[in-house]
């Protein structure tokens, strides 16, 4: 029996307001135009009780760190088991809008900046991405974008907190020797950034034999 070619897991990370969700959608459109099978998922999901509670806490107020971490882990376990792994098994490219790096940074900021233990906990349970893209942006600019696009902010947003979270993302990028990372300056035009992202992802697709060389 022919062995199924494994898919690719590409994760989009960064503080709120960096435009990573938009970039994930644009990359999906571009890759599908090449005839590739692509799935785009987001965490926390809206499919589990825990994910729904997390989303509700954006406006109702945050729960304890321990409860928050537990909800993220349970919601992620469902997402990985029911959606991510099956898609990878059938050879799809999975684009994941937030993953355990967000948990390490957003919850790590509440845990004396201890992202390492949270990352280690998640890595024992969930697959490592083939590529983690970190969209970096000054928190003040990110908040301007948020306030201009949304009617109200959420309890995960605030200049001091987002500055702390951004610092942890950058610390992971510079010091973690397990993950494969790409750091992008999110203070660029949408389509300029999309082009830069595609050019960075293309060699990974070529290496896996998913596309030929000289793709535009």
C-alpha positions as CSV (number, residue, x, y, z in Angstrom):
1,X,0.0,0.0,0.0
2,X,1.3,3.4,-0.9
3,X,2.2,5.5,2.1
4,X,0.2,8.7,2.5
5,X,2.5,11.8,2.1
6,X,2.3,13.8,5.4
7,X,0.9,17.3,5.3
8,X,2.4,20.5,6.6
9,X,1.5,22.4,9.8
10,X,2.1,26.1,9.5
11,X,1.2,28.2,12.5
12,X,0.5,32.0,12.6
13,X,1.4,33.8,15.8
14,X,1.8,37.3,17.2
15,X,0.0,39.7,19.4
16,X,-3.5,40.9,18.6
17,X,-3.7,43.4,15.7
18,X,-0.8,42.2,13.7
19,X,-3.0,41.0,10.8
20,X,-2.1,37.4,11.0
21,X,-5.7,36.2,10.4
22,X,-5.8,38.2,7.2
23,X,-2.4,36.8,6.1
24,X,-3.5,33.2,6.8
25,X,-6.6,33.7,4.6
26,X,-4.5,35.2,1.8
27,X,-2.0,32.4,2.0
28,X,-4.8,29.8,1.9
29,X,-6.2,31.5,-1.3
30,X,-2.7,31.6,-2.9
31,X,-2.0,27.9,-2.1
32,X,-5.4,26.7,-3.2
33,X,-4.7,28.5,-6.5
34,X,-1.8,26.2,-7.0
35,X,-4.1,23.2,-6.6
36,X,-3.0,22.4,-3.1
37,X,-5.4,21.1,-0.3
38,X,-5.4,23.6,2.5
39,X,-7.3,23.8,5.8
40,X,-7.4,26.9,7.9
41,X,-8.3,26.5,11.6
42,X,-8.3,29.0,14.5
43,X,-7.7,28.6,18.3
44,X,-9.5,28.8,20.6
45,X,-12.1,27.0,18.6
46,X,-15.8,27.7,18.8
47,X,-16.5,24.0,18.8
48,X,-15.9,23.0,22.4
49,X,-17.3,24.1,25.7
50,X,-13.9,25.2,26.8
51,X,-13.3,27.2,23.6
52,X,-16.6,28.9,23.9
53,X,-15.8,29.8,27.5
54,X,-12.5,31.3,26.5
55,X,-14.1,33.4,23.8
56,X,-16.8,34.6,26.2
57,X,-14.0,35.6,28.7
58,X,-12.7,38.1,26.1
59,X,-15.6,40.4,27.1
60,X,-16.8,39.0,30.4
61,X,-13.5,39.0,32.2
62,X,-10.6,36.6,32.5
63,X,-10.6,33.6,34.9
64,X,-7.7,32.3,36.9
65,X,-4.5,31.4,35.1
66,X,-4.9,27.7,36.0
67,X,-8.5,27.6,34.7
68,X,-7.5,29.5,31.5
69,X,-4.6,27.1,30.8
70,X,-6.8,24.1,31.4
71,X,-9.4,25.4,28.9
72,X,-6.8,26.1,26.3
73,X,-5.3,22.6,26.7
74,X,-8.7,20.9,26.5
75,X,-9.8,22.9,23.5
76,X,-6.5,22.3,21.7
77,X,-6.7,18.6,22.4
78,X,-10.0,18.4,20.5
79,X,-8.8,20.6,17.7
80,X,-5.6,18.6,17.1
81,X,-7.4,15.2,17.4
82,X,-10.5,16.0,15.4
83,X,-9.2,18.5,12.8
84,X,-5.4,19.0,12.6
85,X,-4.1,15.4,12.6
86,X,-6.7,14.0,10.2
87,X,-6.0,16.9,7.8
88,X,-2.2,16.3,8.0
89,X,-2.7,12.5,7.6
90,X,-4.5,13.1,4.3
91,X,-1.6,15.3,3.1
92,X,-3.2,18.7,3.5
93,X,-1.5,21.9,4.4
94,X,-2.9,23.0,7.7
95,X,-2.8,26.8,8.5
96,X,-3.4,27.3,12.2
97,X,-4.3,30.8,13.4
98,X,-2.8,30.6,16.9
99,X,-1.4,27.5,18.6
100,X,0.5,26.7,21.8
101,X,3.0,29.6,21.3
102,X,0.2,32.0,22.0
103,X,-0.6,30.1,25.1
104,X,3.0,30.3,26.2
105,X,3.1,34.0,25.7
106,X,-0.4,35.2,26.7
107,X,-0.6,32.9,29.7
108,X,3.2,33.1,30.3
109,X,2.8,36.8,30.9
110,X,0.5,36.0,33.8
111,X,3.0,33.4,35.1
112,X,6.1,35.6,35.8
113,X,7.0,35.4,32.0
114,X,7.4,31.6,32.3
115,X,6.8,30.6,28.7
116,X,9.2,27.7,28.9
117,X,7.1,25.4,31.2
118,X,3.9,26.1,29.2
119,X,5.7,25.4,25.9
120,X,7.2,22.2,27.3
121,X,3.7,21.1,28.6
122,X,2.2,21.6,25.2
123,X,5.0,19.9,23.3
124,X,4.4,16.7,25.3
125,X,0.8,16.6,24.1
126,X,0.7,18.2,20.6
127,X,2.6,18.1,17.3
128,X,5.4,20.6,16.6
129,X,4.7,22.8,13.6
130,X,6.8,22.6,10.5
131,X,6.9,26.4,10.5
132,X,5.8,29.0,13.1
133,X,5.4,32.5,11.6
134,X,5.6,35.3,14.2
135,X,4.1,38.6,13.0
136,X,5.8,41.3,15.0
137,X,4.4,44.8,15.5
138,X,4.7,47.6,18.0
139,X,1.8,47.2,20.5
140,X,0.8,50.8,20.2
141,X,0.2,50.3,16.4
142,X,-1.5,47.0,17.0
143,X,-3.9,48.7,19.4
144,X,-4.6,51.5,16.9
145,X,-5.6,48.8,14.4
146,X,-7.8,47.0,16.9
147,X,-9.6,50.1,18.0
148,X,-10.2,51.2,14.4
149,X,-11.6,47.8,13.3
150,X,-13.6,46.7,16.4
151,X,-16.4,48.3,18.4
152,X,-14.8,47.2,21.6
153,X,-11.5,45.7,22.8
154,X,-11.2,42.5,24.9
155,X,-9.7,41.6,28.2
156,X,-6.6,40.1,26.5
157,X,-5.7,43.6,25.1
158,X,-4.0,46.5,26.7
159,X,-0.7,48.3,25.9
160,X,1.3,47.1,28.9
161,X,0.1,43.5,28.6
162,X,0.6,43.3,24.9
163,X,4.1,44.7,25.3
164,X,4.9,41.9,27.7
165,X,3.4,39.3,25.4
166,X,5.3,40.7,22.4
167,X,8.5,40.5,24.4
168,X,7.8,36.8,25.1
169,X,7.2,36.0,21.4
170,X,10.5,37.6,20.5
171,X,12.3,35.8,23.3
172,X,10.9,32.5,22.0
173,X,12.1,33.4,18.5
174,X,15.6,34.3,19.6
175,X,16.2,31.5,22.2
176,X,14.0,28.5,21.6
177,X,16.1,25.9,19.7
178,X,13.3,23.4,19.0
179,X,10.9,25.2,16.8
180,X,11.4,26.5,13.2
181,X,10.5,30.1,13.1
182,X,10.0,33.0,10.7
183,X,9.8,36.5,12.0
184,X,8.0,39.0,9.8
185,X,7.6,42.8,10.2
186,X,3.8,43.2,10.3
187,X,4.1,47.0,9.9
188,X,3.9,46.6,6.1
189,X,1.1,46.8,3.5
190,X,-1.2,43.8,3.4
191,X,-0.1,42.6,0.0
192,X,3.5,43.3,0.4
193,X,3.5,41.2,3.6
194,X,1.5,38.5,1.8
195,X,4.1,38.3,-1.0
196,X,7.0,38.1,1.5
197,X,5.1,35.4,3.4
198,X,4.5,33.3,0.3
199,X,8.1,33.6,-0.8
200,X,9.2,32.4,2.6
201,X,6.8,29.4,2.6
202,X,7.6,28.3,-1.0
203,X,10.9,26.6,-0.3
204,X,9.2,24.4,2.3
205,X,6.6,23.4,-0.2
206,X,9.2,22.7,-2.8
207,X,11.2,20.6,-0.3
208,X,8.2,18.5,0.4
209,X,7.4,18.1,-3.3
210,X,4.1,19.8,-3.0
211,X,4.9,22.3,-5.8
212,X,7.5,22.5,-8.5
213,X,10.2,25.1,-8.6
214,X,9.9,28.6,-10.1
215,X,6.4,29.2,-8.7
216,X,5.3,32.8,-8.5
